[in-house]
Amino acid sequence: MALTSCQATASANTASEASATAAASAAASAGATTGTGTTATSTSASPKAAVASASSASPTLSGKTVVLDPGHNGGDESHTAQINQLVPMGFGKYKTCDTTGTNADDGYAEHQFNLQVATSVENLLEQRGIKVIMTRTNDTGVGPCVDVRAAIGNNAHADAAVSIHGDGFDASGHGFQIIQAAKSVGGTANDARSNTLSEAMHTTFLSESGLTPSTYIGTDGYEVRSDLAGLNLSTVPKVLVECGNMKNPGDVALMESPAGRDRIASAIADGIIAFLEQGSK
């Protein structure tokens, strides 16, 4: 398969409602941090022509800010009382602060996968001159809570925000999902931008990730949900990417492989770049 410039660079080198609590905003400003997938054969060998070299900054991307939100955290499982506290999820509803995430049958944890991929995406975007803010930078902490994750992107006035996850469905299902909110506190204009981001991400996942659209949920790799606080509370364009089903042998083989994670990271980075460049035209 021909590699995009982002893929080549990755292989060469191995994130509250508008009225979120003051504590959430303070934690977000301090850089507090927290994260949920599928595989099959690659559907295309063609690189995305719109994406330029990952190693050089682009005038259209300089000054852009992206928030990456690797889901869950390594310390969540041992701090259940903390992550089970209820926090705002938007529109007068509440849900738990965070969850532990899933894992592969061999024990490979989703929270670890999420951070590994997010770190690779961070590197690829920074090489293009994009400012990247991570909702967490290590895999030993707790949270942050889902409302704080949204607040981090909102407070940064991010041009785009992406939550990175792996799914944990029945082993028979495989594939990626690009999830957006049914509606966000950012309003209809923000929802439209999130939809554009989801379409850009879907395109690059099809051509680069080695994953097919999900066979077990959503429609052709797209899903709309109303129960995800990180999306509901966002005032900036945001999607959540389920990068494969960690219970499916084919998907998890890709997700556990450094080369496979590079492909997934490249698909995420190129999707973000395509979205940002489209908005600059």
N, C-alpha and C positions, 0 to 999 in steps of 0.2 A: 504494500500500500504506500502510495506517495505521501510524504509527510508535509504538513504545513510548516511554515517557519516557526510557529509556536511549538509544534510537536518536536521539531528538530532541536530547538533550544532546550526544551524540557528534557529530552533524552540525553542531551550532552551534559546536563547538569544533574542529576537525580534530585457579629453581628447584626406600645405605649401610645398609647393613644396620644393625641396632640396634648392631652392634659395628663400625661404620665406622672407618677409621683416624683417629688423632688429627689427622693433617694434614688429612683431609677435614673433620672437625668444626671445626678451627680456621679453615679457609678459609670454611666455611659461616658461622661466626659473624661473620667479617669482612665478609660480604656478597659473597663471590665469586660469579661468575655464569656461564651458557651459553645446542638445539632442534629438526618434520617437515611433502594435501588435497583440492576438488571443487566444481562449480557447476551449476546448472540454474535453472529458474524458481522463484520463491517458491511454497511450498506453502500458505501461508495469509496472509491480510491482517489477521488479528486480533491485537491486542497481548495479551500475557500479563497477565491481570487481577490475578494475585497480586503483581505487581511494582509497587511504589509509585514515587513521583517520585524520580528519580535525584538531584535537586538538594537533597534534604533527608535528614538523618540519621534513621535509624529506631532506636527503643529496642531492638528485637530484634536489631539488627545492630551496635550500639555495643559495642566491646570485642572484636569478632570479628577474627580474623587470617586473611588469605588469602595464599598464596604463588603467584606467577605465574612460570612457567618458560618464557621464550621460547627455543625450541630453537636449538642450534648457536651460532656466533658468527663475526663477520667475519674474525677472525684465524686461524681454524682451518685454513684451506687452506694457509697459509704456515708452519704449525707442525705438520706431519704427524707428526714423531717424537714430539712431545708428546701429541698426541691419539690416537696409536696405542698408547700404553702401556696395559697391561691393568689394570683396576680391578675390584673386587668387583661382581657383579650380583645377589648374593643366592643363598642355598641352595648355597654351595660352588662357584659358577661365576663366571667372569670374562668381561669383554668390553672392547672398546676404550674409552678415556676419553671420546671424543666422535667425531662425524663432521662432515663439512663441510656436509651437507644438500644439497638439490636446488636447482634454479633453473628459471625459465621459459625457453622457447626464445629470448626476447629478452634474456636475461641477468639479469632481475629475480631476486634471490637470496632463497631461503627464509629465511635468517637475518635478512635485512632485514625481510621481511614479518612474521616472528614477533615481532620487537621492536616494530614499528609497531603491531601489533594489541595486544600486551601492554600497551604504554604507554597506549593508549586505554582498555583494560579497567581499568587501574590508576586512571585518572582517574575513571571511572564509579563504581568501588567506593568510592573515597575520598570522593566526594560523598555517599555513603550512610553515612558514619561508620565504614567498615571500614578496619582497618590492613592495608596491602598491603606485602609484601616481594617484591622482584624478584630472581631469581637472577642477572640481569645487567641493567645499565642503559645500556650502550652497545653499539655494533656493531663495535668495533675490537679487542676482546680475544680471548683464547683460553679455550675452555671456559666455565664450569668442567666438570670431569668429571661423568659421569652419577651417580656415587655421591655426589659432593658436592652436586649438585642435590637429591637426595633428602634428604641430611642437613640442608640449609637448611630445608626444610619440617618435618622432624622436630624440629630444635633449636628452631624457633619454636613448636612445638606448635600448628601451624596448624589452623584449623577446616576448611579445604579447601585443596587445592593443584591447580593445573591447568597442564599442559605444553601449550604452543601451538606447532603445527607446520603445515607445508604438505607435501603428498605429491608424489611424482614418479613416477607410473605411466604406462603407455601412454596416448597421447592420447585413445583411445576411451573411457576410463573417467572417470567424474566422481562427485562427491558427497563428503559429510563422513563421518568415522568418529569415534566416541567409544570410546576404547580403555581397558580396565582390565586389571590383572594377574590371571592365573589364580589366584595367591595371593601375598600380601605377607608380609613379616616382621612386619607389624602384627597378623596373625592373622585369624581368621574374622569377628570383629566389625568390624574395620577394613575388611575386604573387602566386607562388607555395606553399610557406609556409602559406600564407593567406588562400589558399584553404584547406590545411591540418587542419588549425585552424577551418575553417567553418565546416569541416566534423566531427571533434571532438565535436564541439558545437551542431551540429545537433543530434549526437548520444545521448548526455546527455539530450537534450531537449525532445527527444522522450521518454526517459525512466523515466524522473524525473519531468518535468515541469507541467504536467497535460494538456498540450496543444497539438493539432495535427498540422501537417504541414499546412501552409496556404491554404485555399480553394479558394482564390480569386486573388492571384498573385504569380508569380514565378512558380517553378516546384518542387513539393514535399518538400516545405519549404526552397528551395534554390532560390536565386536571384542574378543576376549579373547586376551591374549598372555602368554608366560612368559619372553620374551627382552629385556624392557625394564627395565634396572636402575633407572631413576628411579621406576618403579611398583613393582617387586619389593621395593625397599628402603624403601618408604614405611611409616611407622607412623601416618600421618594419611590421611584420605580423599583420594584422588588419582586423576585421570584424565588421559589425553593426548588432545588433540583434533587430528585432521587436518582442517584447515579448507579442504579442496579439493585437487584434483589440478592442480599447476602446469604440467603438460604438456597439459592439456585446454584448448582455446581458450575455452570458456565459463566455466570455473572461474577461469582466470587473469585473464580480463577483469574479473571481480568482485574478485579478490584484488588486482589492481593499481590499482583505482579507489579513491580516498579514501572515496567514499560506500559502496562495497562493503565496505571494511575496517571502516567504522563499523557496518555491519549485523552483520558477524561479531563485532566487539567487543561490540556490544550483546547478541547472543545468548549470548556467553560470560558477560558480566557478569550478565545476567538469570538464566541457569542457576545461577550461583553463589549469587545472592541468593535464588532460590527454594529451593535446597538449605539454605541457612543459616536461612531463615525456617521451613522445615519442621521443622528440628531444634530450633527454639526453641519449638514448640507443645507 
